[in-house]
Amino acid sequence: AAAAAAAAAPPQPKETAAEAADRLRGTLGRDSCIVCILGGTDFRNADSRALVEAVAKNIHAATGSKAKFVTGGMAGVQETFAMHCGDGSSMWHLLPVGQSSGFSKGTDINAGADLEERKAIFGLLG
């Protein structure tokens, strides 16, 4: 009976980018400083990986629980940052619905049907 009721329920309206960003701010903590981490999938300079690792360690140490860090769940700069930003408790990965980062640190969160929608939400989040 429950399955029949669910099947008969009208489809939910699509969440706008602003609604998704607001929902995610609630998940991350409305009083938190949200820092979005962008970067390429490749390191083009021999020193870049070490720089990202040092920034991740130091910014986490300086902010403690005050900040939440959000990546797009991509390899390269974002994954390197995530792997070196504390124990992962302040690390989140925003991906389109149904996708996962596969990262060993942090928590995946989903919003947007595809990469373009996820980018729009990411831009409103931090």
Buried (B, 14 or more C-beta within 10 A) or exposed (E): EEEEEEEEEEEEEEBEBEBBBBBBBEEBBEEBEBBBBEBEEEBEEEEBBEEBBEBBBEBBEEBEEEBBBBBBBBEBBBBBBBBBBBEBEBBBBBBBEEBEBEBEBBBBBBBBEEBEBBBBBBEBBB
